[in-house]
Amino acid sequence: MRTLSKPFLILLTVSLFVLSCSDDKDNNPGPQQPVTQVEIAAIDNQISQFMSKWEYPGATLAISKNGKLVYSKAYGLADVEANQSMTTDHRMRIASISKTFTGVAILRLVQEGKLGLDDKVFGDGGILANDFGTKAYSERVKNVTIRHLLHMTTGGWVLANDRDAIDSSPNLNNKQFFDWMLDNALLKHAPGTQYWYINTNYFVAARVIEKISGKSFFQFMKDDFLEPLGINSAIMAKRNLAERHPNEVKYYGIGNIKGYEYGFNIERRDGDGGMVISAKDLLKFILAINNRPGRQQILEGPIYEEFVKGSGPNPLNNSFGLGITRSQNGISFSGALPGTRTVFQTNNNTGLAVVLLFNGCVDYTNATIWNNFNQEFFALANALVSQNANVYQDIDQF
C-alpha cells in the first residue's frame, strides 16, 4: 500500500481545517441586521400634526412595502383618563372597513361553490327564503341578489326621511330587528338601478353568511381566513365601555357626537361596522386580498376581479366593488363611528399599503367640519402610500 508523505499529510490536515472553519462560518453567520425599525420623522410629523389639528387622542399606523411590514407606530393615548399610551398592539373598532371583511367572506363562499353572486336572497328559492318578516315580500324584495347587497344597489332599506334602518329599535336582537326591518323598511328603487350607501345591506349579507356556513358571522371568518392568515387580534365590538376587550382603546367623539361612543347596538352592526382589530393585523388582511405578489392571496383571480368590479356608471358606482373601493392605483376603504375614524389604502405603483386608525372622530353631523376634515384625512392617506417610498428599511415586522 502506498503511504502519504508527511508534508502531504500536513497540507491535507491544514486544508481540512480551513474547510471546517469555512463550513462553521456558513452555518453560524455573524450578527444579522437588526429588525427594529428606525424612527422616520417625515412620517411621524405628518401624523402628529394631523392629530394636533383635529384634537385626536391617539392613532396606530402600519405601513408595508412590497408585502413587508416596514413601519409600525403608535401615537398619543389609548385612554386619556388613564393616561395610557397607545401601543402598536392596541386594537380598535374599524367601523365600515368591516364591510370589506363581509365582502371577502361572501366571496370565499362563492369561491367554494356554496353560493352565487346573482343568487336571490328572499322568497321561494332564495337563500333566506321566507325566514324573516311577517308580511308578504314585495317584488323588489324578492329580486334582491347577493350582488345587490354588496354593491349597495338594493334600492334602500330606509325609513321616513330616507333614514337607514340599521340603528332603529336598538333593543331588538338580530332576529327581531330583521323581522321588523323587512316589515317596515322600504326599497325606494328597483334593485340594480341605483347606488345608495345603506349599512343595512351588509347586515343582511352577514345573515346570508350565517345561513350558508351554519356558523356565526365572526366564527366563519375566524375559521375560514382569519386564523389561517395569523390574524389573532380580530374580535367583534361590544356596545358598553365596561365590556371593552383587553388591549382595546377607549373612544372619543368630538362636538355633537361626544357622548355617543358607547350604548348604541354595535353588535347588530357586525357585518357593516362591528370589527375590532389591530392596525398590524388589518394590514395583514389587506395584503391577502390585494392581488399583489409577496403575500398569500385568499381570493382567486376571477373572484378578485368580481371583488373590485363596480356596479356601473351613474346612477350606479363604477368604483365601489363588493365591499371595497377601487382606485387607479390600488384599493381602499374607510370607516367612521362616534369615536373612531379609520382608513386603509394601497398603491401598486409604489408597492406601499397603509392602515391608519384613530380612536377619535370629528363631528360628522357638521357638514362643513366633516368635509374639511375628510379632505385632509384622505390627502394624508394618499400621501402615506405615494410619497417617501424610499425612506423605509428593508425589514419585515409581521
C-alpha positions as a Markdown table, in Angstrom:
| # | Residue | x | y | z |
|---|---|---|---|---|
| 1 | Met | 0.0 | 0.0 | 0.0 |
| 2 | Arg | 1.3 | 3.4 | -0.9 |
| 3 | Thr | 1.7 | 5.7 | 2.1 |
| 4 | Leu | 1.2 | 9.5 | 2.1 |
| 5 | Ser | 4.3 | 11.6 | 2.6 |
| 6 | Lys | 4.5 | 13.6 | 5.8 |
| 7 | Pro | 4.4 | 17.0 | 4.0 |
| 8 | Phe | 1.2 | 16.0 | 2.2 |
| 9 | Leu | -0.4 | 14.9 | 5.4 |
| 10 | Ile | 0.3 | 18.3 | 6.9 |
| 11 | Leu | -1.1 | 20.0 | 3.8 |
| 12 | Leu | -4.2 | 17.8 | 3.9 |
| 13 | Thr | -4.8 | 18.5 | 7.6 |
| 14 | Val | -4.5 | 22.2 | 7.1 |
| 15 | Ser | -6.9 | 22.1 | 4.1 |
| 16 | Leu | -9.5 | 20.2 | 6.1 |
| 17 | Phe | -9.1 | 22.7 | 9.0 |
| 18 | Val | -9.7 | 25.6 | 6.6 |
| 19 | Leu | -12.7 | 23.8 | 5.0 |
| 20 | Ser | -14.1 | 23.1 | 8.5 |
| 21 | Cys | -13.7 | 26.7 | 9.5 |
| 22 | Ser | -15.4 | 27.8 | 6.3 |
| 23 | Asp | -18.4 | 25.5 | 7.0 |
| 24 | Asp | -18.7 | 26.7 | 10.5 |
| 25 | Lys | -18.8 | 30.3 | 9.2 |
| 26 | Asp | -21.6 | 29.5 | 6.8 |
| 27 | Asn | -23.6 | 27.6 | 9.4 |
| 28 | Asn | -23.1 | 30.2 | 12.1 |
| 29 | Pro | -23.3 | 33.6 | 10.3 |
| 30 | Gly | -22.3 | 36.7 | 12.1 |
| 31 | Pro | -24.7 | 39.3 | 13.6 |
| 32 | Gln | -27.7 | 39.9 | 11.5 |
| 33 | Gln | -29.1 | 43.3 | 10.5 |
| 34 | Pro | -31.5 | 44.5 | 13.3 |
| 35 | Val | -35.1 | 44.2 | 12.5 |
| 36 | Thr | -36.0 | 47.1 | 14.8 |
| 37 | Gln | -37.2 | 50.0 | 12.8 |
| 38 | Val | -35.7 | 53.4 | 13.0 |
| 39 | Glu | -38.0 | 56.5 | 13.5 |
| 40 | Ile | -39.0 | 58.3 | 10.4 |
| 41 | Ala | -39.6 | 61.9 | 11.1 |
| 42 | Ala | -41.2 | 62.5 | 7.6 |
| 43 | Ile | -44.0 | 60.1 | 8.6 |
| 44 | Asp | -44.3 | 60.8 | 12.3 |
| 45 | Asn | -44.6 | 64.6 | 11.7 |
| 46 | Gln | -47.5 | 64.1 | 9.3 |
| 47 | Ile | -49.4 | 62.0 | 11.8 |
| 48 | Ser | -48.7 | 64.2 | 14.8 |
| 49 | Gln | -49.6 | 67.4 | 13.1 |
| 50 | Phe | -52.9 | 65.9 | 11.8 |
| 51 | Met | -53.8 | 64.7 | 15.3 |
| 52 | Ser | -52.9 | 68.0 | 16.9 |
| 53 | Lys | -55.0 | 70.0 | 14.4 |
| 54 | Trp | -58.1 | 67.8 | 14.8 |
| 55 | Glu | -57.6 | 67.1 | 18.5 |
| 56 | Tyr | -57.5 | 63.3 | 18.1 |
| 57 | Pro | -56.2 | 61.5 | 21.2 |
| 58 | Gly | -54.4 | 58.6 | 19.6 |
| 59 | Ala | -53.6 | 56.6 | 16.5 |
| 60 | Thr | -52.0 | 53.4 | 15.3 |
| 61 | Leu | -50.2 | 53.1 | 11.9 |
| 62 | Ala | -49.0 | 50.2 | 9.9 |
| 63 | Ile | -47.2 | 50.5 | 6.5 |
| 64 | Ser | -46.0 | 47.8 | 4.2 |
| 65 | Lys | -43.8 | 47.9 | 1.2 |
| 66 | Asn | -43.9 | 45.0 | -1.3 |
| 67 | Gly | -45.7 | 42.9 | 1.2 |
| 68 | Lys | -43.3 | 43.5 | 4.1 |
| 69 | Leu | -44.3 | 45.4 | 7.3 |
| 70 | Val | -41.7 | 48.2 | 7.2 |
| 71 | Tyr | -43.2 | 50.7 | 9.7 |
| 72 | Ser | -45.4 | 50.1 | 12.7 |
| 73 | Lys | -46.0 | 53.0 | 15.1 |
| 74 | Ala | -48.4 | 54.2 | 17.8 |
| 75 | Tyr | -49.1 | 57.9 | 18.7 |
| 76 | Gly | -50.8 | 59.6 | 21.6 |
| 77 | Leu | -53.1 | 58.0 | 24.1 |
| 78 | Ala | -55.3 | 54.9 | 24.0 |
| 79 | Asp | -57.1 | 56.0 | 27.2 |
| 80 | Val | -56.9 | 59.7 | 28.0 |
| 81 | Glu | -58.4 | 59.5 | 31.5 |
| 82 | Ala | -55.9 | 56.7 | 32.5 |
| 83 | Asn | -53.0 | 58.5 | 30.7 |
| 84 | Gln | -52.4 | 55.2 | 28.9 |
| 85 | Ser | -50.1 | 55.5 | 25.9 |
| 86 | Met | -51.1 | 54.0 | 22.6 |
| 87 | Thr | -49.2 | 50.9 | 21.5 |
| 88 | Thr | -49.0 | 49.0 | 18.2 |
| 89 | Asp | -50.7 | 46.1 | 19.9 |
| 90 | His | -53.8 | 48.1 | 20.8 |
| 91 | Arg | -56.9 | 47.1 | 18.8 |
| 92 | Met | -59.7 | 49.4 | 17.7 |
| 93 | Arg | -63.1 | 49.5 | 16.1 |
| 94 | Ile | -62.6 | 49.9 | 12.4 |
| 95 | Ala | -66.2 | 50.9 | 11.6 |
| 96 | Ser | -67.2 | 50.5 | 7.9 |
| 97 | Ile | -63.9 | 48.7 | 7.0 |
| 98 | Ser | -65.8 | 45.8 | 8.5 |
| 99 | Lys | -67.7 | 45.7 | 5.1 |
| 100 | Thr | -64.5 | 44.6 | 3.4 |
| 101 | Phe | -64.4 | 41.6 | 5.7 |
| 102 | Thr | -68.0 | 40.8 | 4.9 |
| 103 | Gly | -67.5 | 41.1 | 1.2 |
| 104 | Val | -64.5 | 38.8 | 1.3 |
| 105 | Ala | -66.4 | 36.3 | 3.5 |
| 106 | Ile | -69.2 | 36.2 | 0.8 |
| 107 | Leu | -66.6 | 35.7 | -1.9 |
| 108 | Arg | -64.9 | 32.9 | -0.1 |
| 109 | Leu | -68.3 | 31.1 | -0.1 |
| 110 | Val | -68.6 | 31.9 | -3.8 |
| 111 | Gln | -65.1 | 30.5 | -4.4 |
| 112 | Glu | -66.1 | 27.3 | -2.6 |
| 113 | Gly | -69.2 | 27.0 | -4.9 |
| 114 | Lys | -71.6 | 27.4 | -2.0 |
| 115 | Leu | -73.5 | 30.4 | -3.4 |
| 116 | Gly | -73.5 | 32.7 | -6.4 |
| 117 | Leu | -73.4 | 36.4 | -6.5 |
| 118 | Asp | -76.6 | 36.6 | -8.5 |
| 119 | Asp | -78.5 | 34.2 | -6.2 |
| 120 | Lys | -81.7 | 35.7 | -4.9 |
| 121 | Val | -81.8 | 36.4 | -1.2 |
| 122 | Phe | -85.5 | 36.4 | -0.3 |
| 123 | Gly | -88.7 | 34.5 | -1.2 |
| 124 | Asp | -89.2 | 31.0 | -2.5 |
| 125 | Gly | -85.9 | 29.6 | -3.7 |
| 126 | Gly | -83.9 | 32.5 | -2.1 |
| 127 | Ile | -81.1 | 31.9 | 0.3 |
| 128 | Leu | -83.0 | 33.2 | 3.3 |
| 129 | Ala | -86.3 | 32.1 | 1.8 |
| 130 | Asn | -89.2 | 33.4 | 3.9 |
| 131 | Asp | -87.3 | 33.1 | 7.3 |
| 132 | Phe | -87.7 | 36.8 | 8.2 |
| 133 | Gly | -90.5 | 39.3 | 8.4 |
| 134 | Thr | -94.3 | 38.7 | 8.9 |
| 135 | Lys | -95.6 | 40.3 | 5.7 |
| 136 | Ala | -95.6 | 39.1 | 2.1 |
| 137 | Tyr | -92.5 | 40.3 | 0.3 |
| 138 | Ser | -92.7 | 42.9 | -2.4 |
| 139 | Glu | -91.4 | 42.1 | -5.9 |
| 140 | Arg | -88.5 | 44.4 | -5.2 |
| 141 | Val | -87.5 | 42.5 | -2.1 |
| 142 | Lys | -87.8 | 39.2 | -3.9 |
| 143 | Asn | -85.5 | 40.4 | -6.7 |
| 144 | Val | -82.6 | 41.4 | -4.3 |
| 145 | Thr | -79.4 | 39.4 | -5.0 |
| 146 | Ile | -76.2 | 38.9 | -3.1 |
| 147 | Arg | -74.5 | 41.2 | -5.7 |
| 148 | His | -77.1 | 44.0 | -5.0 |
| 149 | Leu | -76.4 | 43.8 | -1.2 |
| 150 | Leu | -72.6 | 44.1 | -1.6 |
| 151 | His | -72.8 | 46.7 | -4.4 |
| 152 | Met | -75.2 | 48.9 | -2.3 |
| 153 | Thr | -77.7 | 48.7 | -5.2 |
| 154 | Thr | -80.7 | 47.1 | -3.4 |
| 155 | Gly | -82.5 | 50.4 | -3.6 |
| 156 | Gly | -83.0 | 51.1 | 0.1 |
| 157 | Trp | -84.0 | 49.5 | 3.4 |
| 158 | Val | -84.9 | 53.0 | 4.5 |
| 159 | Leu | -87.5 | 54.5 | 6.8 |
| 160 | Ala | -89.0 | 58.0 | 6.9 |
| 161 | Asn | -86.8 | 60.8 | 5.6 |
| 162 | Asp | -84.7 | 58.2 | 3.8 |
| 163 | Arg | -83.1 | 57.1 | 7.1 |
| 164 | Asp | -81.1 | 53.9 | 7.0 |
| 165 | Ala | -82.9 | 51.3 | 9.1 |
| 166 | Ile | -79.8 | 49.9 | 10.8 |
| 167 | Asp | -79.9 | 51.7 | 14.1 |
| 168 | Ser | -83.7 | 51.6 | 14.6 |
| 169 | Ser | -85.2 | 49.9 | 17.6 |
| 170 | Pro | -81.8 | 49.2 | 19.2 |
| 171 | Asn | -83.2 | 47.0 | 21.9 |
| 172 | Leu | -84.2 | 44.3 | 19.4 |
| 173 | Asn | -81.9 | 41.3 | 18.8 |
| 174 | Asn | -80.8 | 40.5 | 15.3 |
| 175 | Lys | -83.7 | 38.2 | 14.5 |
| 176 | Gln | -86.3 | 40.6 | 15.9 |
| 177 | Phe | -84.7 | 43.5 | 14.0 |
| 178 | Phe | -84.6 | 41.6 | 10.8 |
| 179 | Asp | -88.3 | 40.8 | 11.1 |
| 180 | Trp | -89.1 | 44.4 | 11.9 |
| 181 | Met | -86.9 | 45.8 | 9.2 |
| 182 | Leu | -88.5 | 43.7 | 6.4 |
| 183 | Asp | -92.0 | 44.7 | 7.6 |
| 184 | Asn | -91.2 | 48.4 | 7.8 |
| 185 | Ala | -88.2 | 49.4 | 5.7 |
| 186 | Leu | -88.7 | 50.5 | 2.0 |
| 187 | Leu | -86.8 | 49.7 | -1.1 |
| 188 | Lys | -87.3 | 53.1 | -2.9 |
| 189 | His | -85.7 | 52.0 | -6.1 |
| 190 | Ala | -85.7 | 48.7 | -8.0 |
| 191 | Pro | -82.7 | 46.5 | -7.2 |
| 192 | Gly | -79.8 | 47.1 | -9.6 |
| 193 | Thr | -80.9 | 50.6 | -10.7 |
| 194 | Gln | -79.4 | 52.9 | -8.1 |
| 195 | Tyr | -76.3 | 53.0 | -5.9 |
| 196 | Trp | -77.2 | 54.0 | -2.4 |
| 197 | Tyr | -74.8 | 53.5 | 0.5 |
| 198 | Ile | -77.1 | 51.8 | 3.1 |
| 199 | Asn | -75.5 | 50.0 | 6.0 |
| 200 | Thr | -78.4 | 47.6 | 6.4 |
| 201 | Asn | -77.3 | 45.8 | 3.2 |
| 202 | Tyr | -74.3 | 44.4 | 5.0 |
| 203 | Phe | -76.4 | 43.4 | 8.0 |
| 204 | Val | -78.4 | 41.2 | 5.6 |
| 205 | Ala | -75.2 | 39.9 | 3.9 |
| 206 | Ala | -73.9 | 38.8 | 7.3 |
| 207 | Arg | -77.1 | 36.8 | 7.8 |
| 208 | Val | -76.5 | 35.1 | 4.4 |
| 209 | Ile | -73.1 | 34.1 | 5.6 |
| 210 | Glu | -74.6 | 32.5 | 8.7 |
| 211 | Lys | -77.2 | 30.7 | 6.7 |
| 212 | Ile | -74.8 | 29.2 | 4.2 |
| 213 | Ser | -72.0 | 28.4 | 6.6 |
| 214 | Gly | -74.0 | 27.2 | 9.6 |
| 215 | Lys | -71.8 | 29.3 | 11.8 |
| 216 | Ser | -72.0 | 32.8 | 13.3 |
| 217 | Phe | -70.7 | 35.6 | 11.1 |
| 218 | Phe | -67.5 | 36.0 | 13.0 |
| 219 | Gln | -66.9 | 32.3 | 13.6 |
| 220 | Phe | -67.0 | 31.7 | 9.9 |
| 221 | Met | -64.4 | 34.4 | 9.2 |
| 222 | Lys | -62.2 | 33.2 | 12.1 |
| 223 | Asp | -62.2 | 29.6 | 10.8 |
| 224 | Asp | -62.0 | 30.3 | 7.1 |
| 225 | Phe | -59.4 | 33.0 | 6.8 |
| 226 | Leu | -58.5 | 35.0 | 10.0 |
| 227 | Glu | -56.7 | 32.2 | 11.8 |
| 228 | Pro | -55.1 | 30.8 | 8.7 |
| 229 | Leu | -53.7 | 34.2 | 8.0 |
| 230 | Gly | -52.3 | 34.5 | 11.5 |
| 231 | Ile | -54.7 | 37.3 | 12.5 |
| 232 | Asn | -55.3 | 36.9 | 16.2 |
| 233 | Ser | -56.4 | 40.4 | 17.4 |
| 234 | Ala | -59.8 | 40.4 | 15.5 |
| 235 | Ile | -62.9 | 40.3 | 17.6 |
| 236 | Met | -66.4 | 41.7 | 17.4 |
| 237 | Ala | -67.2 | 45.0 | 19.2 |
| 238 | Lys | -69.2 | 45.4 | 22.3 |
| 239 | Arg | -71.5 | 48.3 | 23.0 |
| 240 | Asn | -70.6 | 49.3 | 26.5 |
| 241 | Leu | -67.3 | 50.7 | 27.9 |
| 242 | Ala | -67.4 | 48.1 | 30.7 |
| 243 | Glu | -67.3 | 45.4 | 28.0 |
| 244 | Arg | -64.2 | 46.8 | 26.4 |
| 245 | His | -61.9 | 44.0 | 25.2 |
| 246 | Pro | -58.4 | 43.5 | 26.5 |
| 247 | Asn | -56.0 | 45.8 | 24.7 |
| 248 | Glu | -58.9 | 47.8 | 23.1 |
| 249 | Val | -58.7 | 51.5 | 23.1 |
| 250 | Lys | -61.2 | 54.0 | 24.5 |
| 251 | Tyr | -63.1 | 56.0 | 22.0 |
| 252 | Tyr | -63.6 | 59.8 | 21.9 |
| 253 | Gly | -66.2 | 61.7 | 19.9 |
| 254 | Ile | -65.9 | 65.4 | 19.2 |
| 255 | Gly | -68.7 | 68.0 | 19.1 |
| 256 | Asn | -72.2 | 66.7 | 18.8 |
| 257 | Ile | -71.1 | 63.1 | 18.6 |
| 258 | Lys | -69.3 | 63.3 | 22.0 |
| 259 | Gly | -71.2 | 61.0 | 24.5 |
| 260 | Tyr | -72.4 | 58.6 | 21.8 |
| 261 | Glu | -69.3 | 56.4 | 21.6 |
| 262 | Tyr | -71.0 | 53.7 | 23.7 |
| 263 | Gly | -74.5 | 52.5 | 24.2 |
| 264 | Phe | -75.7 | 52.0 | 20.6 |
| 265 | Asn | -76.3 | 48.5 | 19.3 |
| 266 | Ile | -72.9 | 47.8 | 17.7 |
| 267 | Glu | -73.5 | 44.1 | 18.0 |
| 268 | Arg | -76.1 | 44.5 | 15.3 |
| 269 | Arg | -73.6 | 46.3 | 13.2 |
| 270 | Asp | -71.4 | 43.2 | 12.9 |
| 271 | Gly | -71.5 | 42.9 | 9.1 |
| 272 | Asp | -71.3 | 46.6 | 8.3 |
| 273 | Gly | -69.2 | 48.1 | 11.2 |
| 274 | Gly | -68.6 | 45.8 | 14.1 |
| 275 | Met | -65.0 | 44.6 | 13.7 |
| 276 | Val | -62.2 | 45.3 | 16.3 |
| 277 | Ile | -58.6 | 44.6 | 15.2 |
| 278 | Ser | -55.1 | 45.9 | 15.4 |
| 279 | Ala | -53.5 | 48.0 | 12.6 |
| 280 | Lys | -50.9 | 45.4 | 12.0 |
| 281 | Asp | -53.4 | 42.6 | 11.6 |
| 282 | Leu | -55.7 | 44.7 | 9.5 |
| 283 | Leu | -52.8 | 45.3 | 7.1 |
| 284 | Lys | -52.0 | 41.6 | 7.1 |
| 285 | Phe | -55.6 | 41.0 | 5.9 |
| 286 | Ile | -55.4 | 43.8 | 3.2 |
| 287 | Leu | -52.2 | 42.3 | 1.8 |
| 288 | Ala | -54.0 | 38.9 | 1.5 |
| 289 | Ile | -56.8 | 40.4 | -0.7 |
| 290 | Asn | -54.9 | 43.0 | -2.9 |
| 291 | Asn | -53.9 | 40.6 | -5.7 |
| 292 | Arg | -50.2 | 41.6 | -5.5 |
| 293 | Pro | -47.1 | 39.3 | -5.2 |
| 294 | Gly | -45.3 | 38.8 | -1.9 |
| 295 | Arg | -48.1 | 37.5 | 0.3 |
| 296 | Gln | -50.6 | 34.7 | 0.3 |
| 297 | Gln | -53.8 | 35.6 | -1.6 |
| 298 | Ile | -57.2 | 34.2 | -0.5 |
| 299 | Leu | -59.2 | 35.4 | -3.5 |
| 300 | Glu | -58.5 | 33.6 | -6.8 |
| 301 | Gly | -58.0 | 35.7 | -9.9 |
| 302 | Pro | -61.6 | 35.7 | -11.3 |
| 303 | Ile | -63.1 | 36.1 | -7.8 |
| 304 | Tyr | -60.8 | 39.1 | -7.2 |
| 305 | Glu | -62.0 | 40.7 | -10.4 |
| 306 | Glu | -65.5 | 40.4 | -9.2 |
| 307 | Phe | -64.4 | 41.9 | -5.8 |
| 308 | Val | -63.1 | 45.1 | -7.3 |
| 309 | Lys | -65.6 | 45.5 | -10.2 |
| 310 | Gly | -68.1 | 48.4 | -9.7 |
| 311 | Ser | -71.8 | 48.2 | -10.4 |
| 312 | Gly | -71.7 | 50.6 | -13.4 |
| 313 | Pro | -71.8 | 54.3 | -14.3 |
| 314 | Asn | -74.2 | 56.8 | -12.6 |
| 315 | Pro | -76.7 | 56.3 | -11.1 |
| 316 | Leu | -74.6 | 53.3 | -10.1 |
| 317 | Asn | -71.0 | 53.4 | -9.0 |
| 318 | Asn | -68.0 | 52.1 | -11.1 |
| 319 | Ser | -65.5 | 52.4 | -8.2 |
| 320 | Phe | -67.5 | 50.6 | -5.4 |
| 321 | Gly | -66.9 | 46.9 | -5.6 |
| 322 | Leu | -68.1 | 44.1 | -3.3 |
| 323 | Gly | -67.1 | 45.7 | 0.0 |
| 324 | Ile | -64.1 | 47.5 | -1.5 |
| 325 | Thr | -63.3 | 50.8 | -3.3 |
| 326 | Arg | -61.1 | 50.6 | -6.4 |
| 327 | Ser | -58.8 | 53.4 | -7.4 |
| 328 | Gln | -56.5 | 53.7 | -10.4 |
| 329 | Asn | -53.5 | 52.6 | -8.3 |
| 330 | Gly | -55.0 | 50.2 | -5.8 |
| 331 | Ile | -57.8 | 49.5 | -3.3 |
| 332 | Ser | -59.1 | 51.4 | -0.2 |
| 333 | Phe | -61.9 | 51.8 | 2.3 |
| 334 | Ser | -62.6 | 54.0 | 5.3 |
| 335 | Gly | -64.9 | 54.0 | 8.3 |
| 336 | Ala | -66.4 | 56.3 | 10.9 |
| 337 | Leu | -68.3 | 55.8 | 14.1 |
| 338 | Pro | -68.6 | 58.0 | 17.2 |
| 339 | Gly | -65.0 | 58.0 | 18.5 |
| 340 | Thr | -63.5 | 56.1 | 15.5 |
| 341 | Arg | -62.0 | 57.2 | 12.2 |
| 342 | Thr | -60.2 | 54.6 | 10.1 |
| 343 | Val | -58.7 | 54.1 | 6.6 |
| 344 | Phe | -56.6 | 51.7 | 4.6 |
| 345 | Gln | -55.2 | 52.4 | 1.1 |
| 346 | Thr | -52.8 | 50.6 | -1.3 |
| 347 | Asn | -50.7 | 51.9 | -4.2 |
| 348 | Asn | -49.5 | 49.4 | -6.8 |
| 349 | Asn | -47.0 | 51.9 | -8.3 |
| 350 | Thr | -45.0 | 52.4 | -5.1 |
| 351 | Gly | -45.7 | 49.0 | -3.6 |
| 352 | Leu | -46.9 | 50.7 | -0.4 |
| 353 | Ala | -50.0 | 49.9 | 1.7 |
| 354 | Val | -51.1 | 51.8 | 4.8 |
| 355 | Val | -53.6 | 51.3 | 7.7 |
| 356 | Leu | -54.3 | 54.3 | 9.9 |
| 357 | Leu | -56.7 | 54.0 | 12.8 |
| 358 | Phe | -57.7 | 56.9 | 15.1 |
| 359 | Asn | -59.6 | 56.5 | 18.4 |
| 360 | Gly | -61.3 | 59.8 | 17.8 |
| 361 | Cys | -63.7 | 61.3 | 15.3 |
| 362 | Val | -64.7 | 64.8 | 14.5 |
| 363 | Asp | -68.4 | 65.9 | 14.4 |
| 364 | Tyr | -69.8 | 64.3 | 11.2 |
| 365 | Thr | -73.1 | 66.0 | 11.9 |
| 366 | Asn | -71.5 | 69.3 | 11.0 |
| 367 | Ala | -71.1 | 69.2 | 7.2 |
| 368 | Thr | -68.6 | 72.0 | 7.0 |
| 369 | Ile | -66.3 | 70.5 | 9.6 |
| 370 | Trp | -66.7 | 67.0 | 8.2 |
| 371 | Asn | -66.0 | 68.0 | 4.6 |
| 372 | Asn | -62.9 | 70.0 | 5.6 |
| 373 | Phe | -61.6 | 67.1 | 7.8 |
| 374 | Asn | -62.2 | 64.5 | 5.1 |
| 375 | Gln | -60.2 | 66.5 | 2.5 |
| 376 | Glu | -57.2 | 66.4 | 4.8 |
| 377 | Phe | -57.8 | 62.9 | 6.0 |
| 378 | Phe | -57.8 | 61.3 | 2.6 |
| 379 | Ala | -54.9 | 63.5 | 1.5 |
| 380 | Leu | -52.9 | 62.2 | 4.4 |
| 381 | Ala | -53.7 | 58.6 | 3.5 |
| 382 | Asn | -52.8 | 59.2 | -0.2 |
| 383 | Ala | -49.5 | 60.9 | 0.9 |
| 384 | Leu | -48.6 | 57.9 | 3.0 |
| 385 | Val | -48.8 | 55.5 | 0.1 |
| 386 | Ser | -47.5 | 57.8 | -2.7 |
| 387 | Gln | -44.6 | 59.8 | -1.0 |
| 388 | Asn | -41.4 | 58.9 | 0.8 |
| 389 | Ala | -41.4 | 55.4 | -0.7 |
| 390 | Asn | -37.6 | 55.0 | -0.3 |
| 391 | Val | -37.3 | 56.0 | 3.4 |
| 392 | Tyr | -38.1 | 52.6 | 4.8 |
| 393 | Gln | -35.7 | 49.9 | 5.9 |
| 394 | Asp | -35.8 | 46.5 | 4.1 |
| 395 | Ile | -37.3 | 44.7 | 7.1 |
| 396 | Asp | -40.4 | 42.7 | 7.7 |
| 397 | Gln | -42.1 | 43.1 | 11.1 |
| 398 | Phe | -45.0 | 40.8 | 10.5 |
